[in-house]
Amino acid sequence: MDLRLPKSVPDQKLRRAEALDALDSVLPFDRRDFLAELLTDDDVATLRHLAKEGIGENSLRALASDLGYLEAWSLAATGFSLPWPAPEALLIKFVAHHLWDSAKRETDVSHGMPEDVTAALKSAKLLRVDGPHAPNTVRRRLSSWSTLTKWRGLKGNFSAPGLQSAIKLAVRASARPRGRKSKKAVTADILTALLKACAGDRLVDVRDRALLITAFASGGRRRSEIASLRFEQIVEEEQVPADPKAPDSLDKLPCLKIRLGRTKTTQADSDAFVLLVGRPVLALKGWLERAGIREGAVFRGIDRWGNLEKRALTPQAVNLILKRRLAEAGFDPMAFSAHGLRSGYLTETARRGIPLPEAMQQSQHRSVQQASNYYNDAERMLGRAARILA
């Protein structure tokens, strides 16, 4: 099944693409062109309204992505664009197509997502998994669906007992081990290898060194936070003692404060901040000086000729930079993602015996349970319990 619009409406696609140009800071150009084929005029109007209302860029980007997927799924599954508000039966169909029992699928090919729907979504490069989706992914897309329904001034059926019951049963049937966002953590030894991979003097090398070491040392910042980091968030602080146990020592290290602003766990008016001390400060200041950046985005694109662009890197670009440097350093890039910098930071602090509350101040984790998982994993890997017969 072809998810693209009929050739008879190229002017509609062009009009939507031009309307999406207003969201150029949120949606990459190629993504806008793709979404213009899937979204309706009302969809585009909703996204532009959300942007005017001041919704965060990351939230708007996620909503746009989820809306594109939902529209594509609806076209493939029903032959029509999403109805607003969606009937309860369509919501249940969405759950049934994405959460199902793999064992039952082996004996009943009609169970789960139909093959033609799967093929259509894969051909549009919107579907990568062959099995049931992660329950959290399904819940997030339903939440986006609900949010978009409310912003249209409509009342949805997302709290309907039938839908809630279907979700519970489907999650139970499709139960699978929860995977890490990054299979492997980027710990200090791997980071060292990455920094060697970009040890050259090219502008792109200077940028990548600063990006990787800043992301790691600032507590494992999320890729969206690194991509959106601005010069105005960086504050120079007085030098700090090289040895915290000797505060009166004359041996000092440079220090920078990074104001976080709006993140996944902090609000725009929050005074949350993290610190950079020592080598990461030198790397970041070296990049800013080399690139001549005195305002705006800190980490920017660099074209094939080595020229600095004004536009900030996207979160996806941060992930690609990490993977490219991993490949150059001899690692399997498929085993890592940008989240590996975050998990790697906490894993490294656990290995070095840094107390969890102190590490969480820097990582800005709100959940002790989530942060402590990395500590527990590090202790188990280094412990004796699993080596009883080694």
C-alpha positions as CSV (number, residue, x, y, z in Angstrom):
1,M,0.0,0.0,0.0
2,D,1.4,3.4,-1.0
3,L,1.2,6.0,1.8
4,R,1.9,8.9,-0.4
5,L,-0.8,11.4,-1.6
6,P,-2.3,11.0,-5.1
7,K,-0.3,12.9,-7.8
8,S,-3.4,15.0,-8.4
9,V,-2.7,17.0,-5.3
10,P,0.9,18.2,-5.5
11,D,-0.2,21.8,-4.8
12,Q,-1.6,20.7,-1.5
13,K,1.6,19.0,-0.5
14,L,3.6,22.1,-1.5
15,R,1.3,24.3,0.5
16,R,1.7,22.1,3.6
17,A,5.5,22.0,3.1
18,E,5.6,25.8,3.0
19,A,3.4,26.0,6.1
20,L,5.8,23.6,7.9
21,D,8.7,25.8,6.9
22,A,7.6,28.0,9.8
23,L,8.7,25.2,12.1
24,D,12.2,25.0,10.6
25,S,13.9,25.2,14.0
26,V,12.0,22.0,15.0
27,L,11.7,19.9,11.9
28,P,14.6,19.1,9.6
29,F,14.0,20.1,6.0
30,D,13.7,16.5,4.7
31,R,11.4,15.6,7.5
32,R,9.1,18.5,6.7
33,D,8.8,17.4,3.1
34,F,8.0,13.8,4.2
35,L,5.4,15.0,6.7
36,A,3.7,17.2,4.1
37,E,2.8,14.0,2.2
38,L,1.1,12.5,5.3
39,L,-0.4,15.3,7.3
40,T,-3.7,17.1,6.5
41,D,-4.1,20.8,6.4
42,D,-5.7,20.6,9.8
43,D,-2.8,18.7,11.2
44,V,-0.3,21.3,10.0
45,A,-2.5,24.1,11.4
46,T,-2.5,22.3,14.8
47,L,1.3,22.0,14.9
48,R,1.7,25.7,14.0
49,H,-0.8,26.6,16.7
50,L,1.2,24.6,19.2
51,A,4.4,26.3,18.2
52,K,2.8,29.7,18.7
53,E,1.5,28.7,22.1
54,G,5.2,28.2,23.2
55,I,5.2,24.4,23.6
56,G,8.8,23.2,23.9
57,E,10.7,22.3,20.8
58,N,11.4,18.7,21.9
59,S,7.7,18.2,22.8
60,L,6.6,19.7,19.5
61,R,9.1,17.6,17.5
62,A,7.8,14.4,19.3
63,L,4.2,15.4,18.6
64,A,4.9,16.0,14.9
65,S,6.7,12.6,14.7
66,D,3.9,10.7,16.4
67,L,1.3,12.5,14.3
68,G,3.1,11.5,11.1
69,Y,3.2,7.9,12.3
70,L,-0.4,7.9,13.3
71,E,-1.6,9.3,10.0
72,A,0.5,6.8,8.1
73,W,-0.8,3.9,10.2
74,S,-4.4,5.1,9.7
75,L,-3.9,5.3,5.9
76,A,-2.4,1.8,5.8
77,A,-4.9,0.3,8.2
78,T,-8.2,1.9,7.1
79,G,-7.5,3.7,3.8
80,F,-8.4,7.1,5.4
81,S,-6.7,9.9,7.3
82,L,-7.2,10.0,11.1
83,P,-10.7,11.0,12.1
84,W,-11.0,13.6,14.8
85,P,-12.0,12.7,17.4
86,A,-11.1,9.0,16.9
87,P,-13.7,6.5,17.8
88,E,-12.9,4.0,20.5
89,A,-12.9,1.1,18.1
90,L,-10.0,2.8,16.1
91,L,-8.0,3.3,19.3
92,I,-8.4,-0.3,20.2
93,K,-7.4,-1.3,16.7
94,F,-4.2,0.7,17.1
95,V,-3.4,-1.1,20.3
96,A,-4.2,-4.5,18.8
97,H,-1.9,-3.7,15.8
98,H,1.0,-2.8,18.1
99,L,0.8,-4.9,21.2
100,W,0.3,-8.6,20.6
101,D,1.5,-12.1,21.6
102,S,4.4,-13.3,19.5
103,A,3.6,-17.0,20.3
104,K,0.0,-16.6,19.1
105,R,1.2,-14.9,15.9
106,E,3.1,-18.1,15.0
107,T,-0.2,-20.1,14.8
108,D,-2.5,-17.2,13.8
109,V,-1.2,-14.9,11.1
110,S,-4.2,-12.5,11.5
111,H,-3.1,-11.8,15.1
112,G,-1.3,-8.4,15.5
113,M,-0.5,-6.0,12.8
114,P,-1.6,-7.2,9.3
115,E,1.2,-7.9,6.8
116,D,0.1,-5.3,4.4
117,V,0.0,-2.6,7.1
118,T,3.5,-3.7,8.2
119,A,4.8,-3.6,4.7
120,A,3.4,-0.1,4.1
121,L,4.9,1.4,7.2
122,K,8.3,-0.3,6.6
123,S,8.4,1.0,3.0
124,A,7.8,4.5,4.4
125,K,10.7,3.8,6.9
126,L,8.4,4.3,9.8
127,L,8.6,0.8,11.2
128,R,11.8,-1.0,12.2
129,V,10.6,-3.7,14.5
130,D,9.1,-7.1,13.4
131,G,7.6,-8.0,16.8
132,P,5.2,-6.1,19.1
133,H,6.1,-2.6,20.0
134,A,7.3,-1.5,23.4
135,P,4.3,-0.7,25.7
136,N,5.8,2.7,26.5
137,T,6.0,3.6,22.8
138,V,2.4,2.7,22.4
139,R,1.4,4.7,25.5
140,R,3.4,7.7,24.3
141,R,1.7,7.7,20.9
142,L,-1.7,7.4,22.4
143,S,-0.8,10.3,24.8
144,S,0.3,12.4,21.8
145,W,-3.0,11.4,20.0
146,S,-4.9,12.5,23.1
147,T,-3.0,15.8,23.4
148,L,-3.5,16.7,19.7
149,T,-7.2,15.9,20.1
150,K,-7.5,18.3,23.1
151,W,-5.7,21.0,21.2
152,R,-8.3,20.7,18.5
153,G,-10.9,21.5,21.1
154,L,-12.3,18.0,20.9
155,K,-13.0,15.4,23.6
156,G,-11.4,12.0,22.9
157,N,-12.2,8.4,24.0
158,F,-8.8,7.8,25.6
159,S,-10.2,7.1,29.1
160,A,-12.8,4.7,27.8
161,P,-12.9,1.5,30.0
162,G,-12.8,-0.6,26.9
163,L,-9.6,1.0,25.7
164,Q,-7.9,0.9,29.1
165,S,-8.8,-2.8,29.4
166,A,-7.5,-3.5,26.0
167,I,-4.2,-1.8,26.8
168,K,-3.7,-3.9,30.1
169,L,-4.5,-7.1,28.3
170,A,-2.3,-6.3,25.4
171,V,0.7,-5.3,27.6
172,R,0.4,-8.6,29.4
173,A,0.2,-10.6,26.2
174,S,3.2,-8.8,24.6
175,A,5.4,-8.8,27.7
176,R,9.1,-8.6,26.8
177,P,12.2,-7.6,28.6
178,R,12.7,-3.9,28.6
179,G,15.8,-2.9,26.6
180,R,18.2,-0.1,27.4
181,K,18.1,2.9,25.2
182,S,21.8,2.2,24.5
183,K,22.9,-1.4,24.7
184,K,26.3,-0.3,25.9
185,A,27.4,2.6,28.1
186,V,30.0,5.1,27.0
187,T,32.2,4.8,30.0
188,A,35.5,6.8,30.6
189,D,37.7,4.3,28.7
190,I,35.4,4.4,25.6
191,L,35.2,8.2,25.8
192,T,39.0,8.3,25.8
193,A,39.0,6.3,22.6
194,L,36.4,8.5,21.0
195,L,38.4,11.7,21.9
196,K,41.5,10.1,20.2
197,A,39.3,9.5,17.1
198,C,38.7,13.2,16.8
199,A,42.1,14.4,17.9
200,G,42.8,16.3,14.6
201,D,42.9,20.0,14.1
202,R,40.0,20.3,11.7
203,L,37.0,22.4,12.8
204,V,34.8,19.3,12.9
205,D,37.3,17.6,15.2
206,V,37.4,20.5,17.6
207,R,33.6,20.5,17.7
208,D,33.2,16.8,18.2
209,R,35.8,16.7,21.0
210,A,34.0,19.5,22.8
211,L,30.6,18.0,22.2
212,L,31.4,14.5,23.5
213,I,33.4,15.6,26.5
214,T,30.8,18.2,27.5
215,A,27.9,15.8,27.1
216,F,29.6,13.2,29.3
217,A,31.2,15.5,32.0
218,S,28.1,17.6,32.5
219,G,26.3,14.5,33.9
220,G,25.5,12.7,30.7
221,R,23.3,15.3,29.1
222,R,20.6,14.2,26.8
223,R,21.2,14.6,23.1
224,S,18.3,17.1,22.9
225,E,20.0,19.2,25.7
226,I,23.3,19.2,23.9
227,A,21.7,20.1,20.6
228,S,19.8,23.0,22.1
229,L,22.6,24.3,24.3
230,R,23.2,28.1,23.8
231,F,26.1,30.3,24.6
232,E,23.9,32.4,26.9
233,Q,23.5,29.3,29.2
234,I,27.2,29.2,29.9
235,V,28.6,31.1,32.9
236,E,32.3,31.4,33.8
237,E,32.9,30.7,37.4
238,E,35.9,31.2,39.7
239,Q,38.6,28.5,39.5
240,V,38.1,25.6,42.0
241,P,40.6,23.5,43.9
242,A,42.0,20.6,41.9
243,D,41.7,18.4,45.1
244,P,38.3,18.9,46.9
245,K,40.0,17.6,50.0
246,A,42.5,20.5,49.9
247,P,40.3,23.6,49.4
248,D,43.1,26.0,50.3
249,S,45.5,24.6,47.7
250,L,46.9,26.9,45.1
251,D,46.4,24.2,42.5
252,K,43.2,25.3,40.7
253,L,41.1,24.2,37.8
254,P,38.9,26.2,35.5
255,C,35.1,26.0,36.0
256,L,32.0,26.7,34.0
257,K,28.3,26.6,35.0
258,I,25.7,25.5,32.5
259,R,22.2,26.7,33.2
260,L,19.8,24.0,32.1
261,G,16.6,25.9,31.5
262,R,13.8,23.7,30.2
263,T,14.7,20.0,30.0
264,K,12.9,16.7,30.4
265,T,13.1,17.1,34.2
266,T,13.3,20.9,34.7
267,Q,11.2,23.9,33.8
268,A,12.3,26.9,31.7
269,D,12.3,29.1,34.8
270,S,14.3,26.6,36.9
271,D,17.6,27.6,38.3
272,A,19.0,24.1,37.8
273,F,22.6,24.0,36.6
274,V,25.5,21.6,36.3
275,L,29.3,22.3,36.4
276,L,32.2,21.6,34.1
277,V,35.6,21.5,35.7
278,G,39.1,21.1,34.2
279,R,39.6,19.5,30.9
280,P,36.0,19.7,29.6
281,V,36.1,23.5,30.2
282,L,39.2,23.8,28.1
283,A,37.7,21.7,25.3
284,L,34.4,23.7,25.3
285,K,36.1,27.1,25.5
286,G,38.6,26.0,22.7
287,W,35.6,25.2,20.4
288,L,33.8,28.5,21.1
289,E,37.0,30.5,20.4
290,R,37.9,28.5,17.3
291,A,34.4,28.8,15.9
292,G,34.0,32.4,17.0
293,I,30.7,31.7,18.8
294,R,29.6,34.6,21.1
295,E,25.9,34.0,21.0
296,G,23.2,31.5,20.0
297,A,23.7,27.8,19.4
298,V,26.9,26.3,20.8
299,F,27.1,23.2,18.7
300,R,26.4,23.8,15.0
301,G,26.6,22.0,11.7
302,I,29.7,22.1,9.6
303,D,29.3,21.7,5.8
304,R,31.4,19.4,3.6
305,W,33.8,22.2,2.9
306,G,34.5,22.8,6.6
307,N,32.4,26.0,6.9
308,L,30.4,26.6,10.1
309,E,26.7,26.9,9.8
310,K,24.4,29.1,11.8
311,R,21.8,26.4,12.6
312,A,22.2,24.3,15.7
313,L,22.7,20.6,15.4
314,T,19.6,18.4,15.7
315,P,19.4,15.7,18.4
316,Q,19.6,13.2,15.6
317,A,22.9,14.8,14.4
318,V,24.3,14.4,17.9
319,N,23.5,10.7,17.8
320,L,25.1,10.4,14.3
321,I,28.3,12.2,15.5
322,L,28.7,9.7,18.3
323,K,28.1,6.7,16.1
324,R,30.6,8.0,13.5
325,R,33.3,8.5,16.1
326,L,32.6,5.1,17.6
327,A,33.1,3.5,14.2
328,E,36.4,5.4,13.7
329,A,37.5,4.2,17.2
330,G,36.9,0.6,16.2
331,F,33.6,0.0,18.1
332,D,30.3,-1.3,16.8
333,P,28.1,1.8,16.5
334,M,25.0,-0.3,16.5
335,A,25.6,-1.2,20.1
336,F,25.5,2.4,21.2
337,S,23.3,5.5,21.1
338,A,23.6,9.0,22.5
339,H,21.9,7.8,25.7
340,G,25.1,5.7,26.3
341,L,26.8,9.0,27.4
342,R,24.2,9.4,30.1
343,S,24.3,5.8,31.3
344,G,28.0,5.8,30.9
345,Y,28.4,8.8,33.2
346,L,26.4,7.1,36.0
347,T,28.2,3.8,35.5
348,E,31.5,5.6,35.8
349,T,30.6,7.4,38.9
350,A,29.5,4.1,40.5
351,R,32.8,2.5,39.6
352,R,34.7,5.4,41.2
353,G,32.7,5.2,44.4
354,I,31.0,8.6,44.0
355,P,27.9,8.7,46.2
356,L,24.6,8.5,44.2
357,P,23.1,11.8,45.5
358,E,26.3,13.6,44.3
359,A,26.1,12.0,40.9
360,M,22.4,12.8,40.6
361,Q,23.1,16.5,41.2
362,Q,25.2,16.5,38.0
363,S,23.0,14.1,36.0
364,Q,19.8,15.8,37.2
365,H,18.0,12.5,37.5
366,R,14.8,12.9,39.5
367,S,14.2,9.1,40.1
368,V,16.6,7.5,42.6
369,Q,15.4,4.1,41.4
370,Q,16.3,4.9,37.8
371,A,19.7,6.3,38.6
372,S,20.5,3.5,41.1
373,N,20.0,0.9,38.4
374,Y,23.3,1.9,36.8
375,Y,25.0,1.7,40.2
376,N,23.5,-1.7,40.8
377,D,24.6,-3.0,37.4
378,A,28.2,-1.7,38.0
379,E,28.4,-3.4,41.4
380,R,27.1,-6.7,40.0
381,M,29.5,-6.7,37.1
382,L,32.4,-6.2,39.5
383,G,31.1,-8.3,42.3
384,R,31.8,-12.0,43.3
385,A,28.2,-13.3,43.3
386,A,28.1,-14.2,39.6
387,R,31.7,-15.6,39.7
388,I,30.9,-18.4,42.1
389,L,32.0,-21.1,39.6
390,A,34.2,-18.9,37.4
